[in-house]
Amino acid sequence: MEVLLAEWREADISWVNDTPPFQRELRPGFELIILDEQDVNRAGSARKALSDIFSLLQNEASLHVVVYLPERLDDHSLRQWIKERLGNPDVTLVSDAHHVSSLMRVARSVYLYASVLELDARMKGKRCHTVHPAFAGELKAEVEKWLMRGCFYRHPETRAPTSLLSLVGWLHLQREKRFSFTGDIYALGFSRWKYPVLRTYFQGANVHRISTASNVSLPEGATVVVWGSKPLREYPGGESLTEGDNKVVRLEDAFIRSVGLGAKLVRPLSWVIDDRGIYYDPRTPSALEDFLNSTCFSAAE
């Protein structure tokens, strides 16, 4: 159990894991209020549920509060109502388009209506205040009851039976890789057939395909993705770009080789994504070279 709880906290996962982390800097030690769709349905309205949660707060005027709520509710009128209700302008609203764990990690306490995220917050070691507690027992007993006893897990890739601990490790890896790149990235010189594949390799980012016809002005310091090792100016759409002013990420076919690449337009089985160089170019170090030189591999690895 101790290993599971430690891995849960280290993995930074929750019940929903396909959303990117919240990356704006928040002042540490805030109070986190969580409202989900089920809470709105239970209470009858978002304002009723929030009013009940607010009643749990102490010394409201002095608190820094972050309110995490469904994206559809995040509007100006609700923001104004929350600030007036708390009598406190130091309020940040964050929609559930962002991952809740990135907020829980730095929150001082978590306030909820009747959400299953109460158990998640307790597993992360947070002090919880809940209008209608559903997990009032000792933490280990609650985890055993809701996540282990009578539960059967299958691995998402192999479909073979697996343990909860193994599944948590897999989710950790998936989130780490999916959100290696976030925000806007600009792809230079990619053909139309490669573009959908490119987007699957950068699922955590907004990918913009740039060509000579695009006539798009890239923001300063933009992340630019290219195929191969040519200088930026040699790619369509990159004629005015310089390496030093942009973060350059290079792609190439990787070591699990696809059959029928090239003219047959076969979807590749693997690509290398390298933000330092590329593995076959000896002129500069590559991320692979740095990884192999600096990593202490476990016996399993």
TORTOR-111423 format. One line per field, with one value per residue: residue in one letter; x, y, z of N, C-alpha, C in turn. Coordinates in nm, 2 decimals, padded with zeros to 4 digits. Example, Ala and Ser with C-alpha at 12.3 -4.5 7.8 and 13.67 -1.06 7.14 Angstrom:
REM TORTOR-111423
r: a:s
n_px: 01.32:01.28
n_py: -00.57:-00.22
n_pz: 00.78:00.71
ca_px: 01.23:01.37
ca_py: -00.45:-00.11
ca_pz: 00.78:00.71
c_px: 01.32:01.29
c_py: -00.33:00.00
c_pz: 00.78:00.79
***
This chain:
REM TORTOR-111423
r: m:e:v:l:l:a:e:w:r:e:a:d:i:s:w:v:n:d:t:p:p:f:q:r:e:l:r:p:g:f:e:l:i:i:l:d:e:q:d:v:n:r:a:g:s:a:r:k:a:l:s:d:i:f:s:l:l:q:n:e:a:s:l:h:v:v:v:y:l:p:e:r:l:d:d:h:s:l:r:q:w:i:k:e:r:l:g:n:p:d:v:t:l:v:s:d:a:h:h:v:s:s:l:m:r:v:a:r:s:v:y:l:y:a:s:v:l:e:l:d:a:r:m:k:g:k:r:c:h:t:v:h:p:a:f:a:g:e:l:k:a:e:v:e:k:w:l:m:r:g:c:f:y:r:h:p:e:t:r:a:p:t:s:l:l:s:l:v:g:w:l:h:l:q:r:e:k:r:f:s:f:t:g:d:i:y:a:l:g:f:s:r:w:k:y:p:v:l:r:t:y:f:q:g:a:n:v:h:r:i:s:t:a:s:n:v:s:l:p:e:g:a:t:v:v:v:w:g:s:k:p:l:r:e:y:p:g:g:e:s:l:t:e:g:d:n:k:v:v:r:l:e:d:a:f:i:r:s:v:g:l:g:a:k:l:v:r:p:l:s:w:v:i:d:d:r:g:i:y:y:d:p:r:t:p:s:a:l:e:d:f:l:n:s:t:c:f:s:a:a:e
n_px: 00.08:00.19:00.38:00.22:00.08:00.29:00.38:00.15:00.15:00.39:00.36:00.17:-00.10:-00.46:-00.81:-00.90:-00.69:-00.61:-00.56:-00.37:-00.10:-00.16:00.00:00.06:00.21:00.14:00.07:00.22:00.06:-00.21:-00.57:-00.76:-01.05:-01.27:-01.49:-01.71:-01.90:-02.09:-02.12:-02.25:-02.50:-02.59:-02.63:-02.80:-02.73:-02.44:-02.38:-02.51:-02.38:-02.12:-02.16:-02.22:-01.97:-01.81:-01.89:-01.74:-01.49:-01.25:-01.18:-01.22:-01.15:-00.88:-00.77:-00.59:-00.74:-00.80:-01.02:-01.14:-01.31:-01.58:-01.52:-01.72:-01.85:-01.68:-01.69:-01.73:-01.94:-01.97:-01.72:-01.72:-01.92:-01.82:-01.60:-01.72:-01.88:-01.69:-01.57:-01.31:-01.05:-00.84:-00.86:-00.84:-00.97:-00.97:-01.02:-01.15:-01.02:-00.76:-00.52:-00.60:-00.42:-00.19:-00.26:-00.34:-00.10:00.04:-00.14:-00.26:-00.48:-00.77:-01.10:-01.42:-01.73:-01.89:-01.72:-01.55:-01.29:-01.20:-01.09:-00.87:-00.73:-00.68:-00.51:-00.29:-00.20:-00.32:-00.50:-00.84:-01.16:-01.49:-01.82:-02.02:-01.89:-01.75:-01.56:-01.47:-01.33:-01.03:-00.74:-00.59:-00.78:-00.99:-00.87:-00.82:-01.09:-01.21:-01.04:-00.90:-01.01:-01.20:-01.15:-01.05:-00.79:-00.68:-00.40:-00.36:-00.25:-00.17:-00.38:-00.36:-00.40:-00.33:-00.16:-00.28:-00.07:00.11:-00.04:-00.06:00.21:00.23:00.05:00.18:00.41:00.29:00.17:00.39:00.53:00.34:00.30:00.54:00.59:00.42:00.17:00.20:00.34:00.54:00.53:00.75:00.77:00.64:00.47:00.13:00.03:00.19:00.13:-00.10:00.01:00.22:00.09:-00.01:00.22:00.27:00.08:00.02:00.04:-00.04:-00.04:00.09:00.09:00.33:00.40:00.56:00.35:00.20:00.24:00.28:00.36:00.59:00.59:00.82:01.09:00.97:00.87:00.99:00.94:01.11:01.20:01.47:01.82:01.88:01.96:01.74:01.66:01.64:01.41:01.07:00.89:01.06:01.25:01.32:01.40:01.61:01.84:01.92:01.72:01.49:01.34:01.45:01.32:01.40:01.30:01.31:01.31:01.29:01.43:01.27:01.17:00.96:00.79:00.78:00.79:00.80:00.74:00.51:00.36:00.33:00.22:00.45:00.62:00.78:00.93:01.21:01.23:01.40:01.54:01.79:01.97:02.04:02.04:02.22:02.39:02.70:02.80:02.68:02.58:02.33:02.00:01.96:02.23:02.32:02.14:02.22:02.48:02.45:02.26:02.17:02.11:01.85:01.84:01.63:01.58
n_py: -00.12:00.13:00.16:00.19:00.43:00.61:00.59:00.68:00.95:01.03:00.98:01.17:01.15:01.12:01.07:01.13:01.16:01.27:01.54:01.84:01.97:02.24:02.53:02.80:03.01:02.98:03.13:02.97:02.76:02.80:02.77:02.51:02.47:02.24:02.16:01.95:01.81:01.63:01.72:01.96:01.87:01.72:01.93:02.10:02.34:02.52:02.74:02.70:02.46:02.57:02.77:02.61:02.48:02.71:02.77:02.61:02.73:02.91:03.24:03.39:03.63:03.66:03.46:03.30:03.17:02.90:02.80:02.51:02.40:02.28:02.33:02.45:02.62:02.83:03.14:03.50:03.61:03.42:03.43:03.69:03.66:03.47:03.61:03.82:03.68:03.56:03.78:03.85:03.94:03.79:03.55:03.26:03.12:02.80:02.58:02.25:02.17:02.15:01.95:01.82:01.73:01.88:02.11:02.02:01.93:02.16:02.28:02.40:02.30:02.11:02.16:02.03:01.93:01.68:01.50:01.24:01.30:01.36:01.13:01.10:01.33:01.29:01.06:01.19:01.31:01.54:01.77:01.74:01.91:01.85:01.89:01.68:01.42:01.12:00.95:00.88:00.71:00.55:00.61:00.40:00.19:00.29:00.31:00.04:-00.05:00.09:00.08:-00.16:-00.40:-00.66:-00.55:-00.56:-00.54:-00.46:-00.45:-00.16:-00.18:-00.45:-00.59:-00.79:-00.93:-00.72:-00.54:-00.28:-00.11:-00.14:-00.04:00.23:00.31:00.28:00.48:00.70:00.71:00.75:01.01:01.16:01.14:01.22:01.49:01.61:01.81:02.11:02.36:02.59:02.46:02.47:02.33:02.27:02.23:01.98:01.72:01.68:01.42:01.33:01.50:01.44:01.22:01.34:01.50:01.30:01.23:01.45:01.50:01.66:01.92:02.21:02.19:02.35:02.36:02.48:02.63:02.76:02.90:02.97:03.21:03.30:03.46:03.37:03.35:03.51:03.31:03.07:02.72:02.50:02.25:02.01:01.80:01.59:01.71:01.95:02.31:02.56:02.76:02.62:02.49:02.48:02.77:02.84:03.02:03.27:03.22:03.17:02.95:03.02:03.18:03.03:02.74:02.44:02.13:01.82:01.56:01.21:00.89:00.62:00.34:00.12:-00.02:00.07:-00.11:-00.03:00.25:00.59:00.62:00.47:00.57:00.47:00.44:00.53:00.32:00.41:00.71:00.93:01.19:01.48:01.73:01.84:01.77:01.53:01.18:01.07:01.27:01.38:01.63:01.78:01.73:01.49:01.43:01.16:01.07:01.22:01.11:00.84:00.87:00.97:00.84:00.64:00.31:00.09:-00.25:-00.38:-00.23
n_pz: 00.00:00.08:-00.11:-00.34:-00.28:-00.27:-00.54:-00.67:-00.60:-00.70:-00.97:-01.04:-01.13:-01.20:-01.19:-01.44:-01.72:-01.96:-02.01:-02.04:-01.82:-01.59:-01.65:-01.59:-01.35:-01.01:-00.69:-00.42:-00.17:-00.19:-00.14:-00.27:-00.46:-00.57:-00.83:-00.99:-01.27:-01.18:-00.92:-00.97:-01.07:-00.85:-00.66:-00.79:-00.90:-01.02:-00.86:-00.62:-00.53:-00.50:-00.31:-00.09:-00.06:-00.01:00.24:00.40:00.42:00.60:00.74:00.49:00.36:00.36:00.21:-00.06:-00.34:-00.56:-00.80:-00.94:-01.21:-01.44:-01.78:-01.93:-01.76:-01.70:-01.71:-01.74:-01.58:-01.37:-01.26:-01.16:-00.97:-00.79:-00.69:-00.56:-00.38:-00.21:-00.13:-00.20:-00.40:-00.49:-00.66:-00.86:-01.15:-01.29:-01.56:-01.63:-01.85:-01.80:-01.62:-01.31:-01.12:-01.13:-01.00:-00.75:-00.65:-00.55:-00.39:-00.07:00.09:00.01:-00.11:-00.14:-00.29:-00.33:-00.45:-00.63:-00.65:-00.40:-00.28:-00.44:-00.37:-00.10:-00.13:-00.23:-00.02:00.08:00.28:00.33:00.28:00.29:00.17:00.15:00.26:00.12:00.16:00.43:00.60:00.72:00.53:00.40:00.42:00.27:00.01:-00.04:-00.04:-00.26:-00.48:-00.49:-00.37:-00.51:-00.76:-01.10:-01.32:-01.65:-01.88:-02.08:-02.34:-02.39:-02.31:-02.12:-01.79:-01.52:-01.25:-01.02:-00.94:-01.15:-01.36:-01.28:-01.31:-01.59:-01.67:-01.57:-01.74:-01.99:-01.96:-01.91:-02.15:-02.34:-02.28:-02.31:-02.49:-02.51:-02.56:-02.85:-03.15:-03.44:-03.76:-04.01:-04.36:-04.38:-04.55:-04.66:-04.60:-04.40:-04.19:-04.02:-03.89:-03.76:-03.57:-03.40:-03.27:-03.12:-02.92:-02.69:-02.77:-02.97:-03.30:-03.58:-03.92:-04.14:-04.44:-04.75:-04.86:-04.64:-04.51:-04.24:-03.95:-03.72:-03.36:-03.13:-03.03:-03.09:-03.09:-03.33:-03.56:-03.76:-04.03:-04.03:-04.07:-04.19:-04.21:-04.07:-04.26:-04.50:-04.52:-04.65:-04.58:-04.37:-04.45:-04.35:-04.09:-03.80:-03.63:-03.37:-03.27:-03.23:-03.08:-03.19:-03.30:-03.41:-03.63:-03.72:-03.90:-03.68:-03.48:-03.48:-03.75:-04.03:-04.29:-04.63:-04.64:-04.76:-05.09:-05.08:-04.88:-04.62:-04.28:-04.03:-03.79:-03.58:-03.47:-03.41:-03.18:-03.13:-02.95:-02.94:-03.14:-03.39:-03.41:-03.61:-03.69:-03.65:-03.59:-03.39:-03.04:-02.95:-02.82:-02.77:-02.75:-02.53:-02.34:-02.33:-02.23:-01.98:-01.82:-01.55:-01.57:-01.46:-01.33:-01.45:-01.68
ca_px: 00.00:00.28:00.44:00.11:00.05:00.41:00.38:00.04:00.19:00.50:00.31:00.09:-00.21:-00.58:-00.91:-00.89:-00.55:-00.57:-00.55:-00.23:-00.09:-00.17:00.14:00.07:00.26:00.04:00.14:00.21:-00.02:-00.35:-00.68:-00.81:-01.19:-01.29:-01.64:-01.73:-02.03:-02.18:-02.16:-02.36:-02.62:-02.64:-02.67:-02.90:-02.67:-02.30:-02.37:-02.55:-02.27:-02.01:-02.20:-02.20:-01.82:-01.76:-01.92:-01.63:-01.37:-01.23:-01.11:-01.22:-01.09:-00.73:-00.72:-00.57:-00.83:-00.81:-01.14:-01.13:-01.45:-01.60:-01.49:-01.84:-01.89:-01.58:-01.73:-01.71:-02.04:-01.94:-01.60:-01.76:-02.01:-01.73:-01.52:-01.81:-01.92:-01.58:-01.51:-01.17:-01.02:-00.73:-00.92:-00.81:-01.05:-00.90:-01.11:-01.11:-00.93:-00.62:-00.51:-00.62:-00.31:-00.09:-00.30:-00.34:00.04:00.09:-00.24:-00.24:-00.59:-00.86:-01.23:-01.50:-01.88:-01.91:-01.65:-01.46:-01.15:-01.17:-01.00:-00.74:-00.66:-00.62:-00.40:-00.18:-00.15:-00.38:-00.61:-00.97:-01.28:-01.60:-01.96:-02.08:-01.78:-01.78:-01.44:-01.44:-01.26:-00.89:-00.70:-00.56:-00.90:-01.07:-00.81:-00.85:-01.23:-01.26:-00.95:-00.83:-01.09:-01.29:-01.12:-00.97:-00.73:-00.61:-00.31:-00.43:-00.19:-00.16:-00.51:-00.34:-00.43:-00.22:-00.19:-00.30:00.06:00.17:-00.12:-00.02:00.33:00.20:-00.01:00.29:00.49:00.21:00.15:00.52:00.57:00.24:00.31:00.68:00.57:00.29:00.15:00.20:00.46:00.52:00.59:00.80:00.80:00.58:00.37:-00.01:00.01:00.27:00.09:-00.18:00.10:00.30:00.00:-00.02:00.34:00.28:-00.06:00.01:00.07:-00.12:00.06:00.05:00.17:00.38:00.46:00.59:00.22:00.13:00.26:00.26:00.47:00.61:00.62:00.96:01.12:00.87:00.92:00.98:00.96:01.15:01.24:01.61:01.92:01.91:01.94:01.60:01.63:01.63:01.27:00.96:00.83:01.16:01.35:01.37:01.42:01.75:01.84:01.93:01.60:01.38:01.37:01.43:01.30:01.42:01.24:01.36:01.27:01.37:01.49:01.17:01.16:00.84:00.80:00.70:00.80:00.83:00.64:00.38:00.30:00.29:00.24:00.57:00.61:00.85:01.01:01.29:01.21:01.52:01.54:01.93:02.04:01.97:02.14:02.32:02.47:02.81:02.84:02.63:02.53:02.18:01.93:01.99:02.37:02.32:02.07:02.30:02.60:02.42:02.16:02.20:02.00:01.82:01.86:01.52:01.61
ca_py: 00.00:00.24:00.18:00.24:00.57:00.68:00.60:00.76:01.09:01.06:00.98:01.29:01.12:01.14:00.98:01.17:01.19:01.31:01.68:01.89:02.03:02.39:02.58:02.93:03.01:03.02:03.15:02.85:02.76:02.84:02.67:02.46:02.43:02.15:02.14:01.87:01.81:01.56:01.81:02.06:01.79:01.69:02.05:02.17:02.45:02.54:02.84:02.63:02.38:02.65:02.83:02.51:02.47:02.83:02.77:02.54:02.81:03.00:03.36:03.39:03.75:03.65:03.34:03.29:03.06:02.86:02.73:02.42:02.37:02.24:02.44:02.53:02.72:02.93:03.26:03.63:03.63:03.33:03.48:03.80:03.61:03.40:03.71:03.90:03.59:03.54:03.91:03.84:03.95:03.70:03.42:03.22:03.01:02.70:02.49:02.11:02.14:02.13:01.84:01.86:01.70:01.99:02.21:01.95:01.91:02.27:02.34:02.37:02.22:02.09:02.18:01.96:01.91:01.53:01.45:01.12:01.35:01.36:01.02:01.13:01.44:01.22:00.98:01.28:01.36:01.67:01.78:01.77:01.95:01.81:01.91:01.55:01.32:00.99:00.86:00.93:00.62:00.56:00.62:00.27:00.11:00.35:00.27:-00.10:-00.07:00.15:00.06:-00.29:-00.52:-00.69:-00.48:-00.64:-00.45:-00.51:-00.35:-00.09:-00.22:-00.60:-00.65:-00.89:-00.89:-00.64:-00.48:-00.13:-00.04:-00.15:00.06:00.37:00.33:00.30:00.62:00.80:00.72:00.81:01.15:01.22:01.15:01.30:01.63:01.66:01.93:02.17:02.50:02.59:02.43:02.50:02.23:02.33:02.14:01.84:01.69:01.66:01.28:01.31:01.59:01.37:01.13:01.43:01.54:01.20:01.23:01.57:01.51:01.76:02.05:02.26:02.18:02.43:02.33:02.60:02.61:02.89:02.96:03.00:03.35:03.31:03.52:03.29:03.43:03.50:03.19:02.96:02.58:02.47:02.11:01.99:01.66:01.58:01.79:02.07:02.44:02.60:02.84:02.54:02.43:02.57:02.85:02.87:03.10:03.39:03.18:03.13:02.85:03.07:03.25:02.94:02.61:02.35:01.99:01.74:01.42:01.12:00.75:00.56:00.21:00.01:00.03:00.04:-00.16:00.04:00.39:00.67:00.63:00.40:00.65:00.38:00.51:00.48:00.26:00.49:00.83:00.99:01.33:01.52:01.88:01.89:01.74:01.41:01.08:01.03:01.39:01.39:01.77:01.83:01.62:01.46:01.39:01.02:01.06:01.27:01.01:00.72:00.90:01.03:00.77:00.52:00.22:-00.01:-00.39:-00.41:-00.15
ca_pz: 00.00:00.09:-00.25:-00.43:-00.25:-00.32:-00.69:-00.71:-00.58:-00.79:-01.11:-01.06:-01.21:-01.13:-01.25:-01.58:-01.74:-02.10:-02.02:-02.01:-01.69:-01.58:-01.65:-01.53:-01.21:-00.90:-00.56:-00.34:-00.05:-00.21:-00.12:-00.40:-00.46:-00.69:-00.86:-01.11:-01.33:-01.09:-00.81:-01.02:-01.08:-00.71:-00.59:-00.86:-00.98:-00.98:-00.75:-00.50:-00.49:-00.46:-00.19:00.02:-00.04:00.05:00.39:00.47:00.42:00.72:00.71:00.34:00.30:00.36:00.14:-00.20:-00.37:-00.69:-00.82:-01.06:-01.25:-01.58:-01.88:-01.98:-01.65:-01.68:-01.78:-01.67:-01.47:-01.26:-01.20:-01.07:-00.86:-00.70:-00.62:-00.47:-00.27:-00.12:-00.08:-00.21:-00.55:-00.52:-00.70:-01.00:-01.20:-01.38:-01.62:-01.63:-01.97:-01.75:-01.53:-01.17:-01.03:-01.13:-00.90:-00.62:-00.60:-00.48:-00.30:00.08:00.12:-00.10:-00.07:-00.24:-00.26:-00.31:-00.57:-00.62:-00.63:-00.26:-00.25:-00.51:-00.29:00.02:-00.17:-00.26:00.11:00.10:00.38:00.25:00.35:00.19:00.21:00.17:00.25:00.07:00.19:00.57:00.67:00.72:00.39:00.34:00.41:00.16:-00.11:-00.05:-00.07:-00.38:-00.59:-00.50:-00.34:-00.61:-00.89:-01.20:-01.42:-01.77:-01.94:-02.20:-02.47:-02.42:-02.25:-02.02:-01.65:-01.46:-01.12:-01.02:-00.94:-01.29:-01.44:-01.24:-01.38:-01.73:-01.69:-01.55:-01.86:-02.10:-01.94:-01.92:-02.30:-02.42:-02.26:-02.33:-02.57:-02.49:-02.63:-02.99:-03.22:-03.59:-03.84:-04.14:-04.47:-04.38:-04.65:-04.60:-04.55:-04.28:-04.09:-03.92:-03.81:-03.67:-03.46:-03.30:-03.19:-03.04:-02.87:-02.59:-02.82:-03.08:-03.41:-03.69:-04.04:-04.21:-04.57:-04.81:-04.89:-04.52:-04.48:-04.10:-03.87:-03.60:-03.24:-03.09:-02.94:-03.12:-03.11:-03.47:-03.58:-03.89:-04.06:-04.08:-04.01:-04.26:-04.15:-04.08:-04.38:-04.62:-04.52:-04.69:-04.47:-04.28:-04.52:-04.27:-03.95:-03.76:-03.53:-03.23:-03.22:-03.21:-03.03:-03.30:-03.27:-03.53:-03.64:-03.82:-03.88:-03.56:-03.50:-03.52:-03.89:-04.10:-04.43:-04.73:-04.62:-04.88:-05.20:-05.05:-04.78:-04.51:-04.15:-03.96:-03.66:-03.48:-03.50:-03.31:-03.16:-03.07:-02.94:-02.93:-03.26:-03.44:-03.38:-03.71:-03.72:-03.55:-03.57:-03.26:-02.95:-02.97:-02.70:-02.75:-02.71:-02.39:-02.26:-02.31:-02.16:-01.85:-01.75:-01.47:-01.60:-01.36:-01.38:-01.54:-01.80
c_px: 00.09:00.34:00.34:00.09:00.17:00.41:00.27:00.08:00.30:00.45:00.22:-00.03:-00.34:-00.68:-00.92:-00.75:-00.51:-00.56:-00.41:-00.22:-00.11:-00.04:00.16:00.12:00.16:00.12:00.12:00.12:-00.16:-00.45:-00.75:-00.96:-01.21:-01.44:-01.64:-01.87:-02.13:-02.22:-02.27:-02.49:-02.68:-02.70:-02.78:-02.85:-02.53:-02.29:-02.41:-02.44:-02.15:-02.04:-02.18:-02.05:-01.77:-01.78:-01.82:-01.50:-01.37:-01.15:-01.10:-01.14:-00.94:-00.68:-00.69:-00.64:-00.81:-00.93:-01.13:-01.27:-01.47:-01.58:-01.61:-01.89:-01.80:-01.61:-01.72:-01.81:-02.01:-01.81:-01.63:-01.83:-01.92:-01.65:-01.60:-01.85:-01.81:-01.53:-01.36:-01.13:-00.91:-00.79:-00.88:-00.90:-00.97:-01.01:-01.06:-01.05:-00.79:-00.63:-00.52:-00.50:-00.20:-00.13:-00.30:-00.20:00.08:-00.01:-00.21:-00.35:-00.68:-01.01:-01.32:-01.65:-01.90:-01.83:-01.56:-01.31:-01.11:-01.07:-00.87:-00.66:-00.60:-00.51:-00.28:-00.14:-00.21:-00.49:-00.73:-01.08:-01.40:-01.73:-02.03:-01.97:-01.83:-01.67:-01.39:-01.35:-01.11:-00.84:-00.67:-00.68:-00.98:-01.00:-00.83:-00.99:-01.26:-01.17:-00.89:-00.93:-01.20:-01.27:-01.03:-00.92:-00.66:-00.52:-00.37:-00.37:-00.20:-00.30:-00.49:-00.37:-00.30:-00.26:-00.22:-00.17:00.12:00.09:-00.08:00.11:00.32:00.14:00.09:00.37:00.41:00.19:00.29:00.56:00.47:00.26:00.45:00.68:00.43:00.28:00.16:00.34:00.43:00.60:00.63:00.82:00.74:00.47:00.23:-00.03:00.08:00.21:00.00:-00.09:00.18:00.21:-00.01:00.11:00.36:00.13:-00.08:00.02:-00.03:-00.02:00.01:00.15:00.20:00.44:00.49:00.46:00.15:00.13:00.23:00.38:00.48:00.64:00.77:00.98:01.03:00.94:00.89:01.02:01.00:01.19:01.39:01.70:01.96:01.89:01.79:01.57:01.61:01.49:01.17:00.89:00.94:01.27:01.40:01.40:01.57:01.74:01.84:01.81:01.48:01.43:01.34:01.42:01.31:01.36:01.31:01.30:01.35:01.40:01.40:01.12:01.03:00.87:00.72:00.69:00.82:00.72:00.51:00.30:00.25:00.32:00.36:00.54:00.68:00.93:01.10:01.25:01.32:01.53:01.68:02.00:01.96:02.08:02.24:02.41:02.57:02.85:02.79:02.59:02.38:02.13:01.96:02.13:02.38:02.25:02.16:02.43:02.57:02.33:02.21:02.08:01.98:01.84:01.75:01.54:01.72
c_py: 00.13:00.27:00.24:00.39:00.66:00.70:00.68:00.91:01.12:01.07:01.10:01.26:01.14:01.04:01.01:01.22:01.23:01.46:01.73:01.96:02.18:02.45:02.72:02.92:03.06:03.04:03.03:02.87:02.81:02.73:02.64:02.41:02.36:02.14:02.06:01.87:01.74:01.64:01.91:01.99:01.76:01.81:02.12:02.28:02.46:02.64:02.78:02.54:02.46:02.72:02.74:02.49:02.59:02.83:02.70:02.62:02.89:03.12:03.39:03.51:03.74:03.54:03.37:03.16:03.03:02.77:02.65:02.37:02.33:02.36:02.52:02.63:02.83:03.05:03.39:03.64:03.54:03.38:03.59:03.76:03.55:03.51:03.79:03.81:03.57:03.67:03.92:03.84:03.85:03.56:03.39:03.11:02.93:02.60:02.35:02.07:02.12:02.02:01.88:01.84:01.81:02.10:02.15:01.95:02.03:02.34:02.31:02.28:02.21:02.09:02.12:01.96:01.76:01.45:01.33:01.17:01.37:01.25:01.04:01.23:01.37:01.13:01.06:01.34:01.50:01.66:01.82:01.82:01.93:01.83:01.78:01.44:01.18:00.89:00.90:00.84:00.64:00.53:00.48:00.18:00.16:00.31:00.13:-00.12:-00.03:00.11:-00.08:-00.41:-00.54:-00.62:-00.57:-00.54:-00.52:-00.40:-00.29:-00.13:-00.37:-00.66:-00.76:-00.84:-00.82:-00.59:-00.33:-00.06:-00.04:-00.05:00.20:00.40:00.36:00.44:00.73:00.82:00.79:00.96:01.22:01.24:01.24:01.45:01.68:01.79:01.98:02.30:02.48:02.55:02.44:02.40:02.28:02.21:02.00:01.83:01.67:01.52:01.26:01.39:01.52:01.28:01.22:01.47:01.43:01.19:01.35:01.60:01.62:01.90:02.09:02.27:02.26:02.40:02.45:02.56:02.75:02.97:03.01:03.15:03.38:03.36:03.44:03.38:03.42:03.38:03.07:02.83:02.54:02.32:02.08:01.84:01.66:01.68:01.92:02.20:02.48:02.67:02.75:02.47:02.53:02.64:02.89:02.96:03.21:03.35:03.15:03.04:02.91:03.14:03.16:02.81:02.51:02.20:01.92:01.60:01.34:00.98:00.70:00.42:00.09:00.05:-00.02:-00.02:-00.07:00.19:00.46:00.67:00.57:00.47:00.56:00.45:00.45:00.42:00.33:00.61:00.87:01.14:01.38:01.67:01.93:01.87:01.63:01.30:01.05:01.15:01.41:01.54:01.83:01.71:01.60:01.42:01.24:01.00:01.11:01.17:00.89:00.75:00.93:00.94:00.65:00.42:00.12:-00.15:-00.43:-00.35:-00.22
c_pz: 00.00:-00.05:-00.35:-00.41:-00.30:-00.47:-00.74:-00.71:-00.68:-00.94:-01.14:-01.15:-01.13:-01.20:-01.40:-01.62:-01.88:-02.12:-01.98:-01.87:-01.70:-01.56:-01.61:-01.39:-01.11:-00.77:-00.48:-00.22:-00.07:-00.16:-00.25:-00.38:-00.59:-00.71:-00.99:-01.15:-01.24:-00.97:-00.85:-01.02:-00.94:-00.64:-00.66:-00.95:-00.93:-00.86:-00.62:-00.44:-00.43:-00.33:-00.07:00.05:00.03:00.20:00.47:00.49:00.55:00.68:00.56:00.29:00.29:00.27:-00.01:-00.25:-00.52:-00.71:-00.95:-01.09:-01.39:-01.67:-01.92:-01.88:-01.64:-01.76:-01.69:-01.56:-01.35:-01.19:-01.11:-00.95:-00.75:-00.62:-00.52:-00.35:-00.17:-00.06:-00.10:-00.36:-00.59:-00.55:-00.84:-01.04:-01.31:-01.43:-01.62:-01.76:-01.93:-01.64:-01.39:-01.08:-01.02:-01.03:-00.76:-00.56:-00.52:-00.39:-00.15:00.13:00.00:-00.05:-00.18:-00.20:-00.23:-00.41:-00.53:-00.61:-00.49:-00.22:-00.32:-00.42:-00.16:-00.01:-00.20:-00.13:00.15:00.21:00.31:00.34:00.25:00.25:00.24:00.15:00.21:00.12:00.33:00.65:00.66:00.57:00.33:00.32:00.29:00.02:-00.14:-00.10:-00.21:-00.50:-00.60:-00.47:-00.45:-00.75:-00.97:-01.30:-01.54:-01.83:-02.07:-02.33:-02.49:-02.38:-02.16:-01.88:-01.59:-01.32:-01.13:-01.02:-01.08:-01.38:-01.41:-01.31:-01.52:-01.76:-01.67:-01.68:-01.97:-02.08:-01.96:-02.07:-02.37:-02.40:-02.24:-02.40:-02.55:-02.56:-02.78:-03.05:-03.37:-03.67:-03.97:-04.24:-04.46:-04.48:-04.58:-04.54:-04.42:-04.16:-03.99:-03.83:-03.71:-03.55:-03.36:-03.21:-03.10:-02.98:-02.77:-02.64:-02.93:-03.20:-03.53:-03.81:-04.12:-04.34:-04.63:-04.83:-04.76:-04.48:-04.33:-04.03:-03.74:-03.48:-03.20:-03.00:-02.97:-03.13:-03.26:-03.49:-03.73:-03.91:-04.10:-04.01:-04.09:-04.18:-04.17:-04.21:-04.50:-04.62:-04.57:-04.57:-04.37:-04.33:-04.43:-04.12:-03.93:-03.64:-03.39:-03.18:-03.20:-03.15:-03.14:-03.25:-03.40:-03.52:-03.75:-03.80:-03.77:-03.59:-03.51:-03.66:-03.96:-04.24:-04.52:-04.71:-04.76:-04.97:-05.17:-04.94:-04.66:-04.37:-04.08:-03.83:-03.55:-03.54:-03.38:-03.30:-03.08:-03.07:-02.92:-03.06:-03.33:-03.44:-03.48:-03.75:-03.62:-03.52:-03.44:-03.17:-02.98:-02.83:-02.67:-02.70:-02.56:-02.29:-02.23:-02.23:-02.01:-01.76:-01.67:-01.49:-01.49:-01.42:-01.48:-01.68:-01.88
***
